[in-house]
Amino acid sequence: MSAMKIKKGDTVTVIAGKDKGKEGKVLAVNVKDNTVLVENVNMVTKHTKPSAANQNGGIITKEAPLHISNVMLMADGKATRVGFKMDGDKKVRVAKATGKVID
């Protein structure tokens, strides 16, 4: 399995779909399904039954996963592709637009 180019905590922009152009922080990455959960992007309504955690139940809005191909990493205020390079004996992510090391 190859390394994921987007990680939890990264700032990304949506490049396709109904929320195209929106930016947000990655809350979770699902490697198995190649999906990401982005803060305040791809909001869906969910009808919930009353439970111990939610006494009233009702309609809640929450983020739904996006396919990882529909988001692009933001580096220095602009969207960029991500590459990898060896920095000594450590593999690091590199922004293709600027050539800078991301992490």
MODELLER restraints for C-alpha pairs under 7 A, 6 or more apart:
rsr = mdl.restraints
at = mdl.atoms
rsr.add(forms.Gaussian(group=physical.xy_distance, feature=features.Distance(at['CA:5:A'], at['CA:82:A']), mean=6.18, stdev=0.5))
rsr.add(forms.Gaussian(group=physical.xy_distance, feature=features.Distance(at['CA:6:A'], at['CA:73:A']), mean=6.89, stdev=0.5))
rsr.add(forms.Gaussian(group=physical.xy_distance, feature=features.Distance(at['CA:7:A'], at['CA:29:A']), mean=6.57, stdev=0.5))
rsr.add(forms.Gaussian(group=physical.xy_distance, feature=features.Distance(at['CA:8:A'], at['CA:26:A']), mean=5.12, stdev=0.5))
rsr.add(forms.Gaussian(group=physical.xy_distance, feature=features.Distance(at['CA:8:A'], at['CA:27:A']), mean=5.70, stdev=0.5))
rsr.add(forms.Gaussian(group=physical.xy_distance, feature=features.Distance(at['CA:8:A'], at['CA:28:A']), mean=5.41, stdev=0.5))
rsr.add(forms.Gaussian(group=physical.xy_distance, feature=features.Distance(at['CA:8:A'], at['CA:29:A']), mean=6.19, stdev=0.5))
rsr.add(forms.Gaussian(group=physical.xy_distance, feature=features.Distance(at['CA:9:A'], at['CA:25:A']), mean=5.82, stdev=0.5))
rsr.add(forms.Gaussian(group=physical.xy_distance, feature=features.Distance(at['CA:9:A'], at['CA:26:A']), mean=5.12, stdev=0.5))
rsr.add(forms.Gaussian(group=physical.xy_distance, feature=features.Distance(at['CA:9:A'], at['CA:27:A']), mean=6.36, stdev=0.5))
rsr.add(forms.Gaussian(group=physical.xy_distance, feature=features.Distance(at['CA:10:A'], at['CA:25:A']), mean=5.68, stdev=0.5))
rsr.add(forms.Gaussian(group=physical.xy_distance, feature=features.Distance(at['CA:10:A'], at['CA:26:A']), mean=5.52, stdev=0.5))
rsr.add(forms.Gaussian(group=physical.xy_distance, feature=features.Distance(at['CA:11:A'], at['CA:24:A']), mean=5.61, stdev=0.5))
rsr.add(forms.Gaussian(group=physical.xy_distance, feature=features.Distance(at['CA:11:A'], at['CA:25:A']), mean=4.49, stdev=0.5))
rsr.add(forms.Gaussian(group=physical.xy_distance, feature=features.Distance(at['CA:11:A'], at['CA:26:A']), mean=6.31, stdev=0.5))
rsr.add(forms.Gaussian(group=physical.xy_distance, feature=features.Distance(at['CA:11:A'], at['CA:73:A']), mean=6.22, stdev=0.5))
rsr.add(forms.Gaussian(group=physical.xy_distance, feature=features.Distance(at['CA:11:A'], at['CA:74:A']), mean=5.65, stdev=0.5))
rsr.add(forms.Gaussian(group=physical.xy_distance, feature=features.Distance(at['CA:12:A'], at['CA:23:A']), mean=5.65, stdev=0.5))
rsr.add(forms.Gaussian(group=physical.xy_distance, feature=features.Distance(at['CA:12:A'], at['CA:24:A']), mean=5.70, stdev=0.5))
rsr.add(forms.Gaussian(group=physical.xy_distance, feature=features.Distance(at['CA:12:A'], at['CA:25:A']), mean=6.26, stdev=0.5))
rsr.add(forms.Gaussian(group=physical.xy_distance, feature=features.Distance(at['CA:12:A'], at['CA:71:A']), mean=6.15, stdev=0.5))
rsr.add(forms.Gaussian(group=physical.xy_distance, feature=features.Distance(at['CA:12:A'], at['CA:72:A']), mean=5.37, stdev=0.5))
rsr.add(forms.Gaussian(group=physical.xy_distance, feature=features.Distance(at['CA:12:A'], at['CA:73:A']), mean=4.44, stdev=0.5))
rsr.add(forms.Gaussian(group=physical.xy_distance, feature=features.Distance(at['CA:12:A'], at['CA:74:A']), mean=5.16, stdev=0.5))
rsr.add(forms.Gaussian(group=physical.xy_distance, feature=features.Distance(at['CA:13:A'], at['CA:21:A']), mean=6.19, stdev=0.5))
rsr.add(forms.Gaussian(group=physical.xy_distance, feature=features.Distance(at['CA:13:A'], at['CA:22:A']), mean=5.65, stdev=0.5))
rsr.add(forms.Gaussian(group=physical.xy_distance, feature=features.Distance(at['CA:13:A'], at['CA:23:A']), mean=4.26, stdev=0.5))
rsr.add(forms.Gaussian(group=physical.xy_distance, feature=features.Distance(at['CA:13:A'], at['CA:24:A']), mean=6.56, stdev=0.5))
rsr.add(forms.Gaussian(group=physical.xy_distance, feature=features.Distance(at['CA:13:A'], at['CA:71:A']), mean=5.55, stdev=0.5))
rsr.add(forms.Gaussian(group=physical.xy_distance, feature=features.Distance(at['CA:13:A'], at['CA:72:A']), mean=5.37, stdev=0.5))
rsr.add(forms.Gaussian(group=physical.xy_distance, feature=features.Distance(at['CA:13:A'], at['CA:73:A']), mean=6.48, stdev=0.5))
rsr.add(forms.Gaussian(group=physical.xy_distance, feature=features.Distance(at['CA:13:A'], at['CA:74:A']), mean=6.58, stdev=0.5))
rsr.add(forms.Gaussian(group=physical.xy_distance, feature=features.Distance(at['CA:13:A'], at['CA:79:A']), mean=6.90, stdev=0.5))
rsr.add(forms.Gaussian(group=physical.xy_distance, feature=features.Distance(at['CA:14:A'], at['CA:20:A']), mean=4.95, stdev=0.5))
rsr.add(forms.Gaussian(group=physical.xy_distance, feature=features.Distance(at['CA:14:A'], at['CA:21:A']), mean=5.38, stdev=0.5))
rsr.add(forms.Gaussian(group=physical.xy_distance, feature=features.Distance(at['CA:14:A'], at['CA:22:A']), mean=5.57, stdev=0.5))
rsr.add(forms.Gaussian(group=physical.xy_distance, feature=features.Distance(at['CA:14:A'], at['CA:23:A']), mean=6.38, stdev=0.5))
rsr.add(forms.Gaussian(group=physical.xy_distance, feature=features.Distance(at['CA:14:A'], at['CA:70:A']), mean=5.90, stdev=0.5))
rsr.add(forms.Gaussian(group=physical.xy_distance, feature=features.Distance(at['CA:14:A'], at['CA:71:A']), mean=4.45, stdev=0.5))
rsr.add(forms.Gaussian(group=physical.xy_distance, feature=features.Distance(at['CA:14:A'], at['CA:72:A']), mean=6.43, stdev=0.5))
rsr.add(forms.Gaussian(group=physical.xy_distance, feature=features.Distance(at['CA:15:A'], at['CA:21:A']), mean=6.15, stdev=0.5))
rsr.add(forms.Gaussian(group=physical.xy_distance, feature=features.Distance(at['CA:15:A'], at['CA:70:A']), mean=5.43, stdev=0.5))
rsr.add(forms.Gaussian(group=physical.xy_distance, feature=features.Distance(at['CA:15:A'], at['CA:71:A']), mean=5.52, stdev=0.5))
rsr.add(forms.Gaussian(group=physical.xy_distance, feature=features.Distance(at['CA:15:A'], at['CA:72:A']), mean=6.72, stdev=0.5))
rsr.add(forms.Gaussian(group=physical.xy_distance, feature=features.Distance(at['CA:16:A'], at['CA:70:A']), mean=5.24, stdev=0.5))
rsr.add(forms.Gaussian(group=physical.xy_distance, feature=features.Distance(at['CA:19:A'], at['CA:41:A']), mean=6.56, stdev=0.5))
rsr.add(forms.Gaussian(group=physical.xy_distance, feature=features.Distance(at['CA:19:A'], at['CA:42:A']), mean=6.42, stdev=0.5))
rsr.add(forms.Gaussian(group=physical.xy_distance, feature=features.Distance(at['CA:24:A'], at['CA:38:A']), mean=5.76, stdev=0.5))
rsr.add(forms.Gaussian(group=physical.xy_distance, feature=features.Distance(at['CA:24:A'], at['CA:39:A']), mean=5.23, stdev=0.5))
rsr.add(forms.Gaussian(group=physical.xy_distance, feature=features.Distance(at['CA:24:A'], at['CA:40:A']), mean=6.79, stdev=0.5))
rsr.add(forms.Gaussian(group=physical.xy_distance, feature=features.Distance(at['CA:25:A'], at['CA:38:A']), mean=5.61, stdev=0.5))
rsr.add(forms.Gaussian(group=physical.xy_distance, feature=features.Distance(at['CA:25:A'], at['CA:39:A']), mean=5.41, stdev=0.5))
rsr.add(forms.Gaussian(group=physical.xy_distance, feature=features.Distance(at['CA:26:A'], at['CA:36:A']), mean=6.73, stdev=0.5))
rsr.add(forms.Gaussian(group=physical.xy_distance, feature=features.Distance(at['CA:26:A'], at['CA:37:A']), mean=5.80, stdev=0.5))
rsr.add(forms.Gaussian(group=physical.xy_distance, feature=features.Distance(at['CA:26:A'], at['CA:38:A']), mean=4.51, stdev=0.5))
rsr.add(forms.Gaussian(group=physical.xy_distance, feature=features.Distance(at['CA:26:A'], at['CA:39:A']), mean=6.29, stdev=0.5))
rsr.add(forms.Gaussian(group=physical.xy_distance, feature=features.Distance(at['CA:27:A'], at['CA:37:A']), mean=5.38, stdev=0.5))
rsr.add(forms.Gaussian(group=physical.xy_distance, feature=features.Distance(at['CA:27:A'], at['CA:38:A']), mean=5.62, stdev=0.5))
rsr.add(forms.Gaussian(group=physical.xy_distance, feature=features.Distance(at['CA:27:A'], at['CA:39:A']), mean=6.29, stdev=0.5))
rsr.add(forms.Gaussian(group=physical.xy_distance, feature=features.Distance(at['CA:28:A'], at['CA:36:A']), mean=5.75, stdev=0.5))
rsr.add(forms.Gaussian(group=physical.xy_distance, feature=features.Distance(at['CA:28:A'], at['CA:37:A']), mean=5.12, stdev=0.5))
rsr.add(forms.Gaussian(group=physical.xy_distance, feature=features.Distance(at['CA:29:A'], at['CA:35:A']), mean=6.04, stdev=0.5))
rsr.add(forms.Gaussian(group=physical.xy_distance, feature=features.Distance(at['CA:29:A'], at['CA:36:A']), mean=4.51, stdev=0.5))
rsr.add(forms.Gaussian(group=physical.xy_distance, feature=features.Distance(at['CA:29:A'], at['CA:37:A']), mean=6.45, stdev=0.5))
rsr.add(forms.Gaussian(group=physical.xy_distance, feature=features.Distance(at['CA:30:A'], at['CA:36:A']), mean=6.11, stdev=0.5))
rsr.add(forms.Gaussian(group=physical.xy_distance, feature=features.Distance(at['CA:34:A'], at['CA:67:A']), mean=6.04, stdev=0.5))
rsr.add(forms.Gaussian(group=physical.xy_distance, feature=features.Distance(at['CA:34:A'], at['CA:68:A']), mean=5.66, stdev=0.5))
rsr.add(forms.Gaussian(group=physical.xy_distance, feature=features.Distance(at['CA:35:A'], at['CA:65:A']), mean=5.79, stdev=0.5))
rsr.add(forms.Gaussian(group=physical.xy_distance, feature=features.Distance(at['CA:35:A'], at['CA:66:A']), mean=5.34, stdev=0.5))
rsr.add(forms.Gaussian(group=physical.xy_distance, feature=features.Distance(at['CA:35:A'], at['CA:67:A']), mean=4.36, stdev=0.5))
rsr.add(forms.Gaussian(group=physical.xy_distance, feature=features.Distance(at['CA:35:A'], at['CA:68:A']), mean=4.98, stdev=0.5))
rsr.add(forms.Gaussian(group=physical.xy_distance, feature=features.Distance(at['CA:36:A'], at['CA:65:A']), mean=5.38, stdev=0.5))
rsr.add(forms.Gaussian(group=physical.xy_distance, feature=features.Distance(at['CA:36:A'], at['CA:66:A']), mean=5.37, stdev=0.5))
rsr.add(forms.Gaussian(group=physical.xy_distance, feature=features.Distance(at['CA:36:A'], at['CA:67:A']), mean=6.30, stdev=0.5))
rsr.add(forms.Gaussian(group=physical.xy_distance, feature=features.Distance(at['CA:36:A'], at['CA:68:A']), mean=5.81, stdev=0.5))
rsr.add(forms.Gaussian(group=physical.xy_distance, feature=features.Distance(at['CA:37:A'], at['CA:63:A']), mean=6.67, stdev=0.5))
rsr.add(forms.Gaussian(group=physical.xy_distance, feature=features.Distance(at['CA:37:A'], at['CA:64:A']), mean=6.41, stdev=0.5))
rsr.add(forms.Gaussian(group=physical.xy_distance, feature=features.Distance(at['CA:37:A'], at['CA:65:A']), mean=4.70, stdev=0.5))
rsr.add(forms.Gaussian(group=physical.xy_distance, feature=features.Distance(at['CA:37:A'], at['CA:66:A']), mean=6.31, stdev=0.5))
rsr.add(forms.Gaussian(group=physical.xy_distance, feature=features.Distance(at['CA:39:A'], at['CA:63:A']), mean=6.86, stdev=0.5))
rsr.add(forms.Gaussian(group=physical.xy_distance, feature=features.Distance(at['CA:40:A'], at['CA:63:A']), mean=6.36, stdev=0.5))
rsr.add(forms.Gaussian(group=physical.xy_distance, feature=features.Distance(at['CA:41:A'], at['CA:63:A']), mean=6.22, stdev=0.5))
rsr.add(forms.Gaussian(group=physical.xy_distance, feature=features.Distance(at['CA:42:A'], at['CA:63:A']), mean=5.63, stdev=0.5))
rsr.add(forms.Gaussian(group=physical.xy_distance, feature=features.Distance(at['CA:42:A'], at['CA:64:A']), mean=5.61, stdev=0.5))
rsr.add(forms.Gaussian(group=physical.xy_distance, feature=features.Distance(at['CA:43:A'], at['CA:61:A']), mean=6.25, stdev=0.5))
rsr.add(forms.Gaussian(group=physical.xy_distance, feature=features.Distance(at['CA:43:A'], at['CA:62:A']), mean=5.33, stdev=0.5))
rsr.add(forms.Gaussian(group=physical.xy_distance, feature=features.Distance(at['CA:43:A'], at['CA:63:A']), mean=4.52, stdev=0.5))
rsr.add(forms.Gaussian(group=physical.xy_distance, feature=features.Distance(at['CA:43:A'], at['CA:64:A']), mean=6.08, stdev=0.5))
rsr.add(forms.Gaussian(group=physical.xy_distance, feature=features.Distance(at['CA:44:A'], at['CA:61:A']), mean=5.45, stdev=0.5))
rsr.add(forms.Gaussian(group=physical.xy_distance, feature=features.Distance(at['CA:44:A'], at['CA:62:A']), mean=5.58, stdev=0.5))
rsr.add(forms.Gaussian(group=physical.xy_distance, feature=features.Distance(at['CA:44:A'], at['CA:63:A']), mean=6.20, stdev=0.5))
rsr.add(forms.Gaussian(group=physical.xy_distance, feature=features.Distance(at['CA:44:A'], at['CA:64:A']), mean=6.42, stdev=0.5))
rsr.add(forms.Gaussian(group=physical.xy_distance, feature=features.Distance(at['CA:45:A'], at['CA:59:A']), mean=6.44, stdev=0.5))
rsr.add(forms.Gaussian(group=physical.xy_distance, feature=features.Distance(at['CA:45:A'], at['CA:60:A']), mean=5.58, stdev=0.5))
rsr.add(forms.Gaussian(group=physical.xy_distance, feature=features.Distance(at['CA:45:A'], at['CA:61:A']), mean=4.37, stdev=0.5))
rsr.add(forms.Gaussian(group=physical.xy_distance, feature=features.Distance(at['CA:45:A'], at['CA:62:A']), mean=6.50, stdev=0.5))
rsr.add(forms.Gaussian(group=physical.xy_distance, feature=features.Distance(at['CA:46:A'], at['CA:59:A']), mean=5.57, stdev=0.5))
rsr.add(forms.Gaussian(group=physical.xy_distance, feature=features.Distance(at['CA:46:A'], at['CA:60:A']), mean=5.28, stdev=0.5))
rsr.add(forms.Gaussian(group=physical.xy_distance, feature=features.Distance(at['CA:46:A'], at['CA:61:A']), mean=6.08, stdev=0.5))
rsr.add(forms.Gaussian(group=physical.xy_distance, feature=features.Distance(at['CA:47:A'], at['CA:58:A']), mean=5.68, stdev=0.5))
rsr.add(forms.Gaussian(group=physical.xy_distance, feature=features.Distance(at['CA:47:A'], at['CA:59:A']), mean=4.52, stdev=0.5))
rsr.add(forms.Gaussian(group=physical.xy_distance, feature=features.Distance(at['CA:47:A'], at['CA:60:A']), mean=6.45, stdev=0.5))
rsr.add(forms.Gaussian(group=physical.xy_distance, feature=features.Distance(at['CA:48:A'], at['CA:57:A']), mean=5.03, stdev=0.5))
rsr.add(forms.Gaussian(group=physical.xy_distance, feature=features.Distance(at['CA:48:A'], at['CA:58:A']), mean=5.34, stdev=0.5))
rsr.add(forms.Gaussian(group=physical.xy_distance, feature=features.Distance(at['CA:48:A'], at['CA:59:A']), mean=6.18, stdev=0.5))
rsr.add(forms.Gaussian(group=physical.xy_distance, feature=features.Distance(at['CA:49:A'], at['CA:57:A']), mean=4.66, stdev=0.5))
rsr.add(forms.Gaussian(group=physical.xy_distance, feature=features.Distance(at['CA:49:A'], at['CA:58:A']), mean=6.62, stdev=0.5))
rsr.add(forms.Gaussian(group=physical.xy_distance, feature=features.Distance(at['CA:50:A'], at['CA:56:A']), mean=5.13, stdev=0.5))
rsr.add(forms.Gaussian(group=physical.xy_distance, feature=features.Distance(at['CA:50:A'], at['CA:57:A']), mean=3.99, stdev=0.5))
rsr.add(forms.Gaussian(group=physical.xy_distance, feature=features.Distance(at['CA:51:A'], at['CA:57:A']), mean=6.93, stdev=0.5))
rsr.add(forms.Gaussian(group=physical.xy_distance, feature=features.Distance(at['CA:72:A'], at['CA:79:A']), mean=5.84, stdev=0.5))
rsr.add(forms.Gaussian(group=physical.xy_distance, feature=features.Distance(at['CA:72:A'], at['CA:80:A']), mean=6.38, stdev=0.5))
rsr.add(forms.Gaussian(group=physical.xy_distance, feature=features.Distance(at['CA:72:A'], at['CA:81:A']), mean=6.75, stdev=0.5))
rsr.add(forms.Gaussian(group=physical.xy_distance, feature=features.Distance(at['CA:73:A'], at['CA:79:A']), mean=5.58, stdev=0.5))
rsr.add(forms.Gaussian(group=physical.xy_distance, feature=features.Distance(at['CA:73:A'], at['CA:80:A']), mean=5.72, stdev=0.5))
rsr.add(forms.Gaussian(group=physical.xy_distance, feature=features.Distance(at['CA:73:A'], at['CA:81:A']), mean=6.77, stdev=0.5))
rsr.add(forms.Gaussian(group=physical.xy_distance, feature=features.Distance(at['CA:74:A'], at['CA:80:A']), mean=6.12, stdev=0.5))
rsr.add(forms.Gaussian(group=physical.xy_distance, feature=features.Distance(at['CA:75:A'], at['CA:95:A']), mean=6.93, stdev=0.5))
rsr.add(forms.Gaussian(group=physical.xy_distance, feature=features.Distance(at['CA:80:A'], at['CA:95:A']), mean=6.07, stdev=0.5))
rsr.add(forms.Gaussian(group=physical.xy_distance, feature=features.Distance(at['CA:80:A'], at['CA:96:A']), mean=6.14, stdev=0.5))
rsr.add(forms.Gaussian(group=physical.xy_distance, feature=features.Distance(at['CA:80:A'], at['CA:97:A']), mean=5.57, stdev=0.5))
rsr.add(forms.Gaussian(group=physical.xy_distance, feature=features.Distance(at['CA:81:A'], at['CA:95:A']), mean=6.12, stdev=0.5))
rsr.add(forms.Gaussian(group=physical.xy_distance, feature=features.Distance(at['CA:81:A'], at['CA:96:A']), mean=5.36, stdev=0.5))
rsr.add(forms.Gaussian(group=physical.xy_distance, feature=features.Distance(at['CA:81:A'], at['CA:97:A']), mean=6.97, stdev=0.5))
rsr.add(forms.Gaussian(group=physical.xy_distance, feature=features.Distance(at['CA:82:A'], at['CA:93:A']), mean=6.49, stdev=0.5))
rsr.add(forms.Gaussian(group=physical.xy_distance, feature=features.Distance(at['CA:82:A'], at['CA:94:A']), mean=5.72, stdev=0.5))
rsr.add(forms.Gaussian(group=physical.xy_distance, feature=features.Distance(at['CA:82:A'], at['CA:95:A']), mean=5.03, stdev=0.5))
rsr.add(forms.Gaussian(group=physical.xy_distance, feature=features.Distance(at['CA:82:A'], at['CA:96:A']), mean=5.69, stdev=0.5))
rsr.add(forms.Gaussian(group=physical.xy_distance, feature=features.Distance(at['CA:83:A'], at['CA:93:A']), mean=5.74, stdev=0.5))
rsr.add(forms.Gaussian(group=physical.xy_distance, feature=features.Distance(at['CA:83:A'], at['CA:94:A']), mean=5.04, stdev=0.5))
rsr.add(forms.Gaussian(group=physical.xy_distance, feature=features.Distance(at['CA:83:A'], at['CA:95:A']), mean=6.36, stdev=0.5))
rsr.add(forms.Gaussian(group=physical.xy_distance, feature=features.Distance(at['CA:83:A'], at['CA:96:A']), mean=6.25, stdev=0.5))
rsr.add(forms.Gaussian(group=physical.xy_distance, feature=features.Distance(at['CA:84:A'], at['CA:91:A']), mean=6.64, stdev=0.5))
rsr.add(forms.Gaussian(group=physical.xy_distance, feature=features.Distance(at['CA:84:A'], at['CA:92:A']), mean=5.63, stdev=0.5))
rsr.add(forms.Gaussian(group=physical.xy_distance, feature=features.Distance(at['CA:84:A'], at['CA:93:A']), mean=4.64, stdev=0.5))
rsr.add(forms.Gaussian(group=physical.xy_distance, feature=features.Distance(at['CA:84:A'], at['CA:94:A']), mean=5.56, stdev=0.5))
rsr.add(forms.Gaussian(group=physical.xy_distance, feature=features.Distance(at['CA:85:A'], at['CA:91:A']), mean=5.74, stdev=0.5))
rsr.add(forms.Gaussian(group=physical.xy_distance, feature=features.Distance(at['CA:85:A'], at['CA:92:A']), mean=5.57, stdev=0.5))
rsr.add(forms.Gaussian(group=physical.xy_distance, feature=features.Distance(at['CA:85:A'], at['CA:93:A']), mean=6.56, stdev=0.5))
rsr.add(forms.Gaussian(group=physical.xy_distance, feature=features.Distance(at['CA:85:A'], at['CA:94:A']), mean=6.80, stdev=0.5))
rsr.add(forms.Gaussian(group=physical.xy_distance, feature=features.Distance(at['CA:86:A'], at['CA:92:A']), mean=6.17, stdev=0.5))
rsr.add(forms.Gaussian(group=physical.xy_distance, feature=features.Distance(at['CA:92:A'], at['CA:101:A']), mean=6.77, stdev=0.5))
rsr.add(forms.Gaussian(group=physical.xy_distance, feature=features.Distance(at['CA:92:A'], at['CA:103:A']), mean=6.55, stdev=0.5))
rsr.add(forms.Gaussian(group=physical.xy_distance, feature=features.Distance(at['CA:93:A'], at['CA:101:A']), mean=5.89, stdev=0.5))
rsr.add(forms.Gaussian(group=physical.xy_distance, feature=features.Distance(at['CA:93:A'], at['CA:102:A']), mean=5.48, stdev=0.5))
rsr.add(forms.Gaussian(group=physical.xy_distance, feature=features.Distance(at['CA:93:A'], at['CA:103:A']), mean=6.35, stdev=0.5))
rsr.add(forms.Gaussian(group=physical.xy_distance, feature=features.Distance(at['CA:94:A'], at['CA:100:A']), mean=5.59, stdev=0.5))
rsr.add(forms.Gaussian(group=physical.xy_distance, feature=features.Distance(at['CA:94:A'], at['CA:101:A']), mean=4.43, stdev=0.5))
rsr.add(forms.Gaussian(group=physical.xy_distance, feature=features.Distance(at['CA:94:A'], at['CA:102:A']), mean=5.46, stdev=0.5))
rsr.add(forms.Gaussian(group=physical.xy_distance, feature=features.Distance(at['CA:95:A'], at['CA:101:A']), mean=6.42, stdev=0.5))
rsr.add(forms.Gaussian(group=physical.xy_distance, feature=features.Distance(at['CA:95:A'], at['CA:102:A']), mean=6.45, stdev=0.5))
